[in-house]
Amino acid sequence: MVSLLKRSLAIISILVIGYWLAQGLAGVPFGEDKMLVGHYYLQHVKEQTGAVNAVTAVVVNYRGLDTLGEVTVLFIASTGVAALLWRKKRERTAKVGGSPVLTVGTKFLVPFVMLFGAYIFIHGHLTPGGGFPGGATIATAFLLLYMAFTIYEIPHKAFEKVEGLAGMGYVLVGLIGLAIGGYFLFDWIWQDWQWGVDNIGRLFSGGFIPIIYTIIGIKVGTELSGIVDNMLKEEVRE
Amino acid sequence: MINAETAGIIVMLIGLYGLISKENPIKQVLSINVVSLGLILFFIGAGYVEGGDFPIMPSNPVDPLPATLMLTTLVVDVAITALALAMILRNGGEWA
């Protein structure tokens, strides 16, 4: 009886919230015509950034500072997971290994999964994708290893160092832009050196977008692997 | 036929209903994910123009801005989910 009352109350409040949402969001002027900002980006994306993929250009080039913040959010989340699950001594406690299908398949697939992740983030300025999905793909390779082998652990020291270096690399790229062009995350490779002007639409173009996306891919991959590692290990009492 | 915006709002409301009515913490985390998926569907649908192509340049592209914003949402969503699951793991069976 109580649950029925609660459920009907929930449904009524959902309906009210839904009505408000529909009323409010009906006024959002996406869609009908391109918004001013989106139109500007589409008009100038090629000559200003050298990238073909407009979404990537907006994410890394026009709104690079936001993406730095996004990477920071992910870093804080992974640090928070590590802090929440911290124990003095933790080990993997899984007793049953993967089935033969899983282990053999993992041995075959892991290099290719990593290669595909690297492909996604290196070609971020040409094809859909970029550093975040590429890094997540690389993390799935480590997840496969964790599922297949009971004793596997990522090399923690190396991963922490690589993650820190990647984060510093992003800021460093931005600071070089500050030194050369006068503002943080200035695309000095494209604007000043004009590298890759002749081959827009091929791999060596897009200014610093491939560099930053490689950095982001490495950082996201190591961070998500770290989260997986933290969640899979359990406390061991001595 | 309903359009993508309406579908997105409906999915969001389903997620909100889950948040209100379920007490299992895992289900609440899933509900948060459903809400953000509905939001993503809403924005991508709102940015779509009839006959538009994906925003990779030699084409007749749609507005790239909603896709960019939703990329951010996906990352934040992963962060929220990881933190929430870690909290649940930390507290063990106490909330379940």
Interface residues (C-beta under 8 A of the other chain):
Chain A: K6 R7 A10 I11 S13 I14 I17 G18 L21 A22 L25 V28 F30 G31 E32 D33 K34 M35 V37 G38 H39 Y41 L42 V45 K46 V52 N53 A54 V55 V58 V59 R63 D66 E70 V73 L74 I76 A77 S78 G80 V81 L84 L85 L126 T127 P128 G130 F132 A136 G201 L224 I227 N230 M231
Chain B: E5 T6 I9 I10 M12 L13 L16 Y17 I20 S21 F42 F43 G45 A46 G47 Y48 V49 F54 P55 I56 M57 P58 P61 V62 D63 P64 L65 P66 A67 T68 L71 T72 L74 V75 V76 V78 A79 I80 A82 L83 L85 A86 M87 L89 R90
